[in-house]
Amino acid sequence: MTWRGSTTTGDRLLACLPYILPLVSVLGFGSYLFATFPVLMALLIPFFPFILLYFNIVGTIPYGELILFFALFLLVVRNYKIKHFIRYNTMQSLLLSIFLSLCHWTLELLGFPLAVIPGSSVTSNLLINIINTTIFLGIFGAIGYSIVQTIRGKYAEIPVVSEAAYTQIR
């Protein structure tokens, strides 16, 4: 991406915060993976304070996630007084959230449940488990990569998503 000036530690931390939105949304897709391999929950330990904060604030407000989405888009992405680095990462996280919503709605439309019912047969839900796990691993990996690159002060390059985010920020 185009270099737009130096970033401070505060800018880097602020640019990481919007990734909580897709992180919380992707957790439902990983329910089978977490049920099968509970040790993987350790990957979420660094994010627990932010996830709890998200659920305590956004989760208690009706349509809180939608309100947060539009607030981030209108108050951060479209505000040219905010540094490009923060706006870019916010837009990228919003695009990941949009992708997750589309996946969720598509699976619901096809009649596939998002969460795996404990004790259900693996063979009857094999296709659902594969789809959910693939979505979870792909998006969780993209979020992790983006957070690491953001902490390093670099622009995360995710194919298609980064290009779309960059065109919205120009």
C-alpha positions as CSV (number, residue, x, y, z in Angstrom):
1,M,0.0,0.0,0.0
2,T,1.0,3.6,-0.3
3,W,3.0,4.9,2.6
4,R,1.1,7.8,4.2
5,G,3.4,8.9,6.9
6,S,4.6,7.5,10.2
7,T,2.3,5.9,12.7
8,T,2.5,6.2,16.4
9,T,1.9,3.4,18.9
10,G,-1.5,5.0,19.7
11,D,-2.4,5.0,16.0
12,R,-1.5,1.3,15.7
13,L,-3.6,0.4,18.8
14,L,-6.6,2.4,17.5
15,A,-6.3,0.7,14.1
16,C,-6.4,-2.7,15.7
17,L,-9.6,-2.1,17.7
18,P,-12.1,-2.4,14.7
19,Y,-11.0,-5.9,14.1
20,I,-13.0,-6.9,17.2
21,L,-16.1,-6.6,15.1
22,P,-15.3,-9.4,12.6
23,L,-13.5,-11.4,15.4
24,V,-16.7,-11.6,17.4
25,S,-18.7,-12.4,14.3
26,V,-16.4,-15.3,13.2
27,L,-16.5,-17.1,16.6
28,G,-19.9,-18.7,15.7
29,F,-18.3,-20.3,12.7
30,G,-15.6,-21.9,14.9
31,S,-18.0,-23.6,17.3
32,Y,-17.3,-27.1,15.8
33,L,-13.6,-26.5,15.8
34,F,-13.7,-25.3,19.5
35,A,-15.9,-28.2,20.5
36,T,-13.5,-30.7,18.8
37,F,-10.3,-29.1,20.0
38,P,-10.9,-27.1,23.2
39,V,-7.3,-26.2,23.5
40,L,-7.7,-23.8,20.5
41,M,-9.7,-21.5,22.9
42,A,-6.3,-20.4,24.1
43,L,-5.9,-18.5,20.9
44,L,-8.6,-16.2,22.1
45,I,-7.1,-15.4,25.5
46,P,-5.5,-12.1,24.4
47,F,-8.8,-10.9,23.0
48,F,-11.1,-11.8,26.0
49,P,-11.1,-8.3,27.5
50,F,-12.1,-6.8,24.2
51,I,-14.7,-9.5,23.5
52,L,-16.3,-9.0,26.9
53,L,-16.3,-5.3,26.5
54,Y,-17.9,-5.7,23.1
55,F,-20.7,-7.9,24.5
56,N,-21.3,-5.7,27.5
57,I,-21.6,-2.6,25.4
58,V,-22.8,-3.6,21.9
59,G,-24.6,-6.7,22.9
60,T,-26.9,-4.9,25.3
61,I,-28.2,-2.4,22.7
62,P,-30.8,-3.5,20.2
63,Y,-29.2,-3.6,16.7
64,G,-26.0,-2.6,18.4
65,E,-23.8,-4.4,15.9
66,L,-25.5,-2.5,13.0
67,I,-25.2,0.8,14.8
68,L,-21.5,0.1,15.5
69,F,-21.0,-0.8,11.9
70,F,-22.5,2.5,10.6
71,A,-20.8,4.5,13.3
72,L,-17.4,3.2,12.3
73,F,-18.1,3.7,8.6
74,L,-19.5,7.3,8.9
75,L,-17.4,8.6,11.8
76,V,-14.1,6.9,11.1
77,V,-13.8,5.8,7.5
78,R,-15.4,8.9,6.0
79,N,-13.7,11.3,8.4
80,Y,-10.7,12.6,6.5
81,K,-9.3,14.2,9.7
82,I,-8.4,10.8,11.0
83,K,-5.2,9.3,9.8
84,H,-5.2,7.1,6.6
85,F,-3.8,4.1,8.5
86,I,-6.7,4.0,11.0
87,R,-9.3,4.6,8.3
88,Y,-7.9,1.9,6.1
89,N,-7.8,-0.8,8.8
90,T,-11.3,0.2,9.9
91,M,-12.6,-0.2,6.4
92,Q,-10.8,-3.5,6.0
93,S,-12.4,-4.8,9.2
94,L,-15.8,-3.7,8.1
95,L,-15.4,-5.5,4.8
96,L,-14.5,-8.7,6.7
97,S,-17.7,-8.2,8.7
98,I,-19.7,-7.8,5.6
99,F,-18.3,-11.0,4.2
100,L,-19.1,-12.8,7.4
101,S,-22.7,-11.5,7.3
102,L,-23.1,-12.7,3.7
103,C,-21.8,-16.1,4.6
104,H,-24.1,-16.3,7.6
105,W,-27.2,-15.3,5.6
106,T,-26.3,-17.6,2.7
107,L,-25.9,-20.6,5.1
108,E,-29.2,-19.7,6.8
109,L,-30.9,-19.5,3.4
110,L,-29.6,-22.9,2.5
111,G,-30.8,-24.3,5.8
112,F,-27.4,-24.9,7.4
113,P,-27.2,-24.0,11.1
114,L,-24.3,-21.8,12.1
115,A,-23.6,-23.5,15.4
116,V,-23.0,-27.2,15.9
117,I,-25.3,-28.8,18.4
118,P,-23.3,-30.7,21.1
119,G,-23.8,-34.4,20.9
120,S,-25.0,-34.3,17.3
121,S,-23.6,-36.8,14.8
122,V,-20.5,-35.6,13.0
123,T,-21.3,-37.5,9.8
124,S,-24.7,-35.9,9.4
125,N,-23.2,-32.4,9.8
126,L,-20.0,-33.0,7.9
127,L,-20.6,-30.5,5.1
128,I,-21.8,-27.9,7.6
129,N,-18.7,-28.5,9.8
130,I,-16.3,-28.2,6.8
131,I,-17.9,-25.0,5.5
132,N,-18.0,-23.4,9.0
133,T,-14.5,-24.4,9.8
134,T,-13.2,-23.2,6.5
135,I,-14.8,-19.8,6.9
136,F,-13.6,-19.6,10.5
137,L,-10.0,-20.4,9.7
138,G,-9.9,-18.1,6.7
139,I,-11.3,-15.1,8.4
140,F,-9.6,-15.7,11.7
141,G,-6.3,-16.0,9.9
142,A,-7.0,-12.7,8.0
143,I,-7.8,-11.0,11.2
144,G,-4.7,-12.3,13.0
145,Y,-2.5,-11.3,10.1
146,S,-4.1,-7.8,9.9
147,I,-3.6,-7.2,13.6
148,V,0.0,-8.3,13.5
149,Q,0.7,-6.1,10.5
150,T,-1.1,-3.2,12.1
151,I,0.9,-3.5,15.3
152,R,4.0,-3.5,13.2
153,G,2.8,-0.3,11.6
154,K,2.3,-1.8,8.1
155,Y,-0.7,-2.1,5.9
156,A,-2.1,-5.7,5.8
157,E,-2.4,-7.0,2.3
158,I,-5.4,-9.3,2.0
159,P,-6.3,-10.1,-1.6
160,V,-9.5,-8.4,-2.8
161,V,-10.3,-7.0,0.6
162,S,-7.3,-4.7,0.8
163,E,-8.0,-3.4,-2.7
164,A,-11.7,-2.7,-1.9
165,A,-10.7,-1.0,1.4
166,Y,-8.1,1.1,-0.4
167,T,-10.6,2.3,-3.0
168,Q,-13.0,3.4,-0.3
169,I,-10.3,5.4,1.6
170,R,-8.7,7.4,-1.2
